[in-house]
Amino acid sequence: NIGIIETKLYKWKSAIENFSKALQFKPNYLEALENRAYSYSMIGEFKNAISDYDSILYMEPKRDDIFIKRGMCMLGLKQFKESIPIFSRAIKMNPTNQHAFYGRGRAQFELRRFDIALHDFDTALSLKPDFETAQFIHAVTLLEIDPKNNKERACEEFKVAAKLGYGAAWDYIRRYCEE
């Protein structure tokens, strides 16, 4: 499929056009729906992505990965409160998926429910200790909760996130950890 090649080349709009053409011929073509949804999300068209994810969930309601992707699009739309039940549903379906806990934690973080967010990030990290994005936001959350008492621990976690490849962690190390 040309659309898949275009996604590998980051030609999101062309990919969307080709996936849409494929869907005209075969409306229930799940792979095309999922790839089009992903392409929409990559250009910030989260409502269109959610619409495609909803179509997939209508056909395959037990796809925890699709609930997570839908929830992440909701975060992109700043629908933080509304995304929590979506991530919770994914967790209920698959309690070992670190991305579901991470997504729900992000929603809680944005709602400034830092203690709840920290718990979800802890769970995500227990499921995947080298989850660099979760490691980073876990450290940020520690600073939000208590910058004075959590600074040393947060700095250690920023260093871990940086070593795992999360580049933005270096900015936090320079800002908060180097004296």
ChimeraX attribute file (.defattr): number of C-alpha atoms within 10 A of each C-alpha:
attribute: neighborCount
match mode: 1-to-1
recipient: residues
	/A:1	10
	/A:2	12
	/A:3	24
	/A:4	20
	/A:5	11
	/A:6	17
	/A:7	19
	/A:8	10
	/A:9	10
	/A:10	14
	/A:11	16
	/A:12	22
	/A:13	17
	/A:14	15
	/A:15	25
	/A:16	23
	/A:17	14
	/A:18	19
	/A:19	24
	/A:20	17
	/A:21	14
	/A:22	18
	/A:23	17
	/A:24	11
	/A:25	9
	/A:26	11
	/A:27	13
	/A:28	14
	/A:29	14
	/A:30	18
	/A:31	13
	/A:32	24
	/A:33	24
	/A:34	19
	/A:35	21
	/A:36	28
	/A:37	28
	/A:38	25
	/A:39	27
	/A:40	22
	/A:41	21
	/A:42	17
	/A:43	13
	/A:44	14
	/A:45	16
	/A:46	22
	/A:47	17
	/A:48	17
	/A:49	26
	/A:50	23
	/A:51	14
	/A:52	23
	/A:53	26
	/A:54	18
	/A:55	17
	/A:56	22
	/A:57	17
	/A:58	10
	/A:59	12
	/A:60	12
	/A:61	12
	/A:62	15
	/A:63	14
	/A:64	24
	/A:65	17
	/A:66	22
	/A:67	27
	/A:68	26
	/A:69	24
	/A:70	27
	/A:71	28
	/A:72	27
	/A:73	26
	/A:74	23
	/A:75	21
	/A:76	15
	/A:77	14
	/A:78	14
	/A:79	15
	/A:80	21
	/A:81	15
	/A:82	13
	/A:83	24
	/A:84	22
	/A:85	14
	/A:86	23
	/A:87	27
	/A:88	20
	/A:89	16
	/A:90	26
	/A:91	21
	/A:92	13
	/A:93	15
	/A:94	15
	/A:95	15
	/A:96	16
	/A:97	19
	/A:98	22
	/A:99	25
	/A:100	31
	/A:101	28
	/A:102	29
	/A:103	28
	/A:104	29
	/A:105	30
	/A:106	27
	/A:107	27
	/A:108	21
	/A:109	23
	/A:110	16
	/A:111	13
	/A:112	14
	/A:113	16
	/A:114	22
	/A:115	16
	/A:116	15
	/A:117	25
	/A:118	24
	/A:119	15
	/A:120	25
	/A:121	31
	/A:122	20
	/A:123	21
	/A:124	25
	/A:125	21
	/A:126	13
	/A:127	16
	/A:128	16
	/A:129	13
	/A:130	16
	/A:131	20
	/A:132	22
	/A:133	19
	/A:134	28
	/A:135	28
	/A:136	25
	/A:137	23
	/A:138	29
	/A:139	26
	/A:140	23
	/A:141	24
	/A:142	22
	/A:143	20
	/A:144	17
	/A:145	15
	/A:146	10
	/A:147	14
	/A:148	10
	/A:149	11
	/A:150	16
	/A:151	18
	/A:152	16
	/A:153	13
	/A:154	25
	/A:155	23
	/A:156	14
	/A:157	22
	/A:158	29
	/A:159	21
	/A:160	18
	/A:161	25
	/A:162	21
	/A:163	14
	/A:164	16
	/A:165	15
	/A:166	18
	/A:167	15
	/A:168	13
	/A:169	26
	/A:170	17
	/A:171	12
	/A:172	19
	/A:173	18
	/A:174	11
	/A:175	10
	/A:176	16
	/A:177	16
	/A:178	8
	/A:179	6
